[in-house]
């Protein structure tokens, strides 16, 4: 696979599991908690659910380490209060994530920032076998514009299915930067 192909968003093959709800319950619980980072300081995390259904945790910066202008921008996009659950549909192909997470998910720093502000953030590919479980308890669903064509081809009724599973009703398309 060429490097260009590695980072071209597409719906990956996924492990279809009967206990998919449990996988997402664990992901949401992990995203809602703090974790002692390498520095010994408690950090919030963004949790990525891979197509193989592994959970990858990425530590967020501390709010005090985020420049003021970036904090203002993040707060403008998603106000810090009240804290909400944010499900994200993005390109989560494991080799792409391991090679360069910011090329796989160009807005990943925004997700880290939202979690640093106190929101619970989890990311998955949006496969129809996981869409309901992945959107359950979400107040906001962010969808990567790069994965949208594959999402629609995989499940033309994805939006209605997502909204039915969500706690909230906000679905926003995020343009690739």
ZIBELKA-V169766 format. One record per residue. N is the residue number from 1. RES is the residue in three letters. PSI is psi in whole degrees, -180 to 180 (* if undefined). D_FIRST is the distance of its C-alpha to the first C-alpha in Angstrom with 2 decimals. Layout:
n->N res->RES psi->PSI d_first->D_FIRST
n->N res->RES psi->PSI d_first->D_FIRST
This chain:
n->1 res->UNK psi->132 d_first->0.00
n->2 res->UNK psi->164 d_first->3.79
n->3 res->UNK psi->-40 d_first->6.61
n->4 res->UNK psi->-45 d_first->8.18
n->5 res->UNK psi->-37 d_first->6.08
n->6 res->UNK psi->-37 d_first->6.38
n->7 res->UNK psi->8 d_first->10.00
n->8 res->UNK psi->115 d_first->10.79
n->9 res->UNK psi->137 d_first->13.34
n->10 res->UNK psi->165 d_first->13.50
n->11 res->UNK psi->114 d_first->15.54
n->12 res->UNK psi->162 d_first->13.77
n->13 res->UNK psi->140 d_first->15.28
n->14 res->UNK psi->158 d_first->18.22
n->15 res->UNK psi->116 d_first->20.81
n->16 res->UNK psi->119 d_first->23.90
n->17 res->UNK psi->140 d_first->26.85
n->18 res->UNK psi->-25 d_first->30.54
n->19 res->UNK psi->32 d_first->31.25
n->20 res->UNK psi->-34 d_first->28.87
n->21 res->UNK psi->-39 d_first->31.92
n->22 res->UNK psi->-39 d_first->32.52
n->23 res->UNK psi->-46 d_first->29.00
n->24 res->UNK psi->-32 d_first->29.62
n->25 res->UNK psi->-43 d_first->33.20
n->26 res->UNK psi->-41 d_first->32.05
n->27 res->UNK psi->-47 d_first->29.55
n->28 res->UNK psi->-41 d_first->32.35
n->29 res->UNK psi->-43 d_first->34.81
n->30 res->UNK psi->-39 d_first->32.62
n->31 res->UNK psi->-25 d_first->31.94
n->32 res->UNK psi->-13 d_first->35.70
n->33 res->UNK psi->165 d_first->36.70
n->34 res->UNK psi->163 d_first->36.70
n->35 res->UNK psi->137 d_first->35.20
n->36 res->UNK psi->116 d_first->36.50
n->37 res->UNK psi->-179 d_first->33.93
n->38 res->UNK psi->-26 d_first->33.64
n->39 res->UNK psi->-1 d_first->36.57
n->40 res->UNK psi->-3 d_first->38.70
n->41 res->UNK psi->144 d_first->39.01
n->42 res->UNK psi->127 d_first->38.30
n->43 res->UNK psi->149 d_first->35.25
n->44 res->UNK psi->166 d_first->34.02
n->45 res->UNK psi->151 d_first->30.41
n->46 res->UNK psi->133 d_first->27.71
n->47 res->UNK psi->128 d_first->26.27
n->48 res->UNK psi->128 d_first->22.74
n->49 res->UNK psi->115 d_first->22.38
n->50 res->UNK psi->166 d_first->18.86
n->51 res->UNK psi->-26 d_first->17.68
n->52 res->UNK psi->2 d_first->18.81
n->53 res->UNK psi->27 d_first->22.09
n->54 res->UNK psi->152 d_first->22.23
n->55 res->UNK psi->126 d_first->24.19
n->56 res->UNK psi->124 d_first->23.06
n->57 res->UNK psi->131 d_first->26.01
n->58 res->UNK psi->119 d_first->25.86
n->59 res->UNK psi->142 d_first->29.27
n->60 res->UNK psi->156 d_first->30.77
n->61 res->UNK psi->162 d_first->32.89
n->62 res->UNK psi->147 d_first->36.62
n->63 res->UNK psi->-40 d_first->38.25
n->64 res->UNK psi->-17 d_first->40.41
n->65 res->UNK psi->-4 d_first->37.43
n->66 res->UNK psi->127 d_first->36.13
n->67 res->UNK psi->145 d_first->37.72
n->68 res->UNK psi->-43 d_first->40.46
n->69 res->UNK psi->-34 d_first->38.99
n->70 res->UNK psi->-39 d_first->35.69
n->71 res->UNK psi->-42 d_first->37.77
n->72 res->UNK psi->-43 d_first->39.75
n->73 res->UNK psi->-46 d_first->36.67
n->74 res->UNK psi->-45 d_first->35.24
n->75 res->UNK psi->-30 d_first->38.72
n->76 res->UNK psi->-39 d_first->39.05
n->77 res->UNK psi->-47 d_first->35.88
n->78 res->UNK psi->100 d_first->36.72
n->79 res->UNK psi->143 d_first->40.20
n->80 res->UNK psi->-23 d_first->40.48
n->81 res->UNK psi->135 d_first->43.33
n->82 res->UNK psi->158 d_first->43.25
n->83 res->UNK psi->139 d_first->40.22
n->84 res->UNK psi->168 d_first->37.91
n->85 res->UNK psi->127 d_first->34.98
n->86 res->UNK psi->114 d_first->31.80
n->87 res->UNK psi->142 d_first->29.00
n->88 res->UNK psi->128 d_first->25.74
n->89 res->UNK psi->119 d_first->23.08
n->90 res->UNK psi->179 d_first->19.84
n->91 res->UNK psi->110 d_first->16.08
n->92 res->UNK psi->25 d_first->16.06
n->93 res->UNK psi->124 d_first->12.67
n->94 res->UNK psi->-44 d_first->13.45
n->95 res->UNK psi->-37 d_first->10.48
n->96 res->UNK psi->-43 d_first->10.93
n->97 res->UNK psi->-44 d_first->14.65
n->98 res->UNK psi->-33 d_first->14.66
n->99 res->UNK psi->-49 d_first->12.82
n->100 res->UNK psi->95 d_first->15.07
n->101 res->UNK psi->-31 d_first->17.12
n->102 res->UNK psi->-17 d_first->18.72
n->103 res->UNK psi->-34 d_first->15.68
n->104 res->UNK psi->-43 d_first->14.77
n->105 res->UNK psi->88 d_first->18.51
n->106 res->UNK psi->-22 d_first->20.16
n->107 res->UNK psi->23 d_first->23.62
n->108 res->UNK psi->-36 d_first->23.32
n->109 res->UNK psi->-32 d_first->26.27
n->110 res->UNK psi->-42 d_first->28.42
n->111 res->UNK psi->-42 d_first->27.74
n->112 res->UNK psi->-42 d_first->28.77
n->113 res->UNK psi->-43 d_first->31.81
n->114 res->UNK psi->-43 d_first->32.81
n->115 res->UNK psi->-39 d_first->32.74
n->116 res->UNK psi->-34 d_first->34.69
n->117 res->UNK psi->-8 d_first->37.28
n->118 res->UNK psi->1 d_first->37.82
n->119 res->UNK psi->155 d_first->35.69
n->120 res->UNK psi->120 d_first->33.74
n->121 res->UNK psi->126 d_first->30.04
n->122 res->UNK psi->150 d_first->27.35
n->123 res->UNK psi->137 d_first->23.86
n->124 res->UNK psi->175 d_first->21.97
n->125 res->UNK psi->-15 d_first->19.63
n->126 res->UNK psi->13 d_first->22.59
n->127 res->UNK psi->143 d_first->21.85
n->128 res->UNK psi->-25 d_first->25.12
n->129 res->UNK psi->-14 d_first->25.73
n->130 res->UNK psi->-2 d_first->25.99
n->131 res->UNK psi->-47 d_first->27.29
n->132 res->UNK psi->-49 d_first->30.96
n->133 res->UNK psi->-38 d_first->30.61
n->134 res->UNK psi->-27 d_first->28.33
n->135 res->UNK psi->-11 d_first->30.84
n->136 res->UNK psi->136 d_first->33.96
n->137 res->UNK psi->4 d_first->36.25
n->138 res->UNK psi->137 d_first->34.34
n->139 res->UNK psi->-28 d_first->36.64
n->140 res->UNK psi->136 d_first->33.88
n->141 res->UNK psi->122 d_first->30.48
n->142 res->UNK psi->133 d_first->28.03
n->143 res->UNK psi->125 d_first->25.18
n->144 res->UNK psi->124 d_first->22.20
n->145 res->UNK psi->-26 d_first->22.41
n->146 res->UNK psi->-31 d_first->18.63
n->147 res->UNK psi->-12 d_first->18.51
n->148 res->UNK psi->-47 d_first->21.78
n->149 res->UNK psi->-41 d_first->20.67
n->150 res->UNK psi->-37 d_first->18.61
n->151 res->UNK psi->-47 d_first->21.59
n->152 res->UNK psi->-37 d_first->24.02
n->153 res->UNK psi->-36 d_first->22.23
n->154 res->UNK psi->-34 d_first->22.05
n->155 res->UNK psi->89 d_first->25.66
n->156 res->UNK psi->-25 d_first->27.87
n->157 res->UNK psi->23 d_first->30.60
n->158 res->UNK psi->-43 d_first->28.57
n->159 res->UNK psi->-47 d_first->30.94
n->160 res->UNK psi->-42 d_first->34.09
n->161 res->UNK psi->-43 d_first->32.69
n->162 res->UNK psi->-48 d_first->31.66
n->163 res->UNK psi->-36 d_first->35.08
n->164 res->UNK psi->-33 d_first->36.91
n->165 res->UNK psi->-25 d_first->35.36
n->166 res->UNK psi->157 d_first->35.77
n->167 res->UNK psi->-37 d_first->38.89
n->168 res->UNK psi->-169 d_first->38.76
n->169 res->UNK psi->20 d_first->37.95
n->170 res->UNK psi->121 d_first->35.96
n->171 res->UNK psi->123 d_first->32.49
n->172 res->UNK psi->135 d_first->30.98
n->173 res->UNK psi->131 d_first->27.93
n->174 res->UNK psi->118 d_first->26.32
n->175 res->UNK psi->142 d_first->24.94
n->176 res->UNK psi->133 d_first->21.85
n->177 res->UNK psi->* d_first->23.28
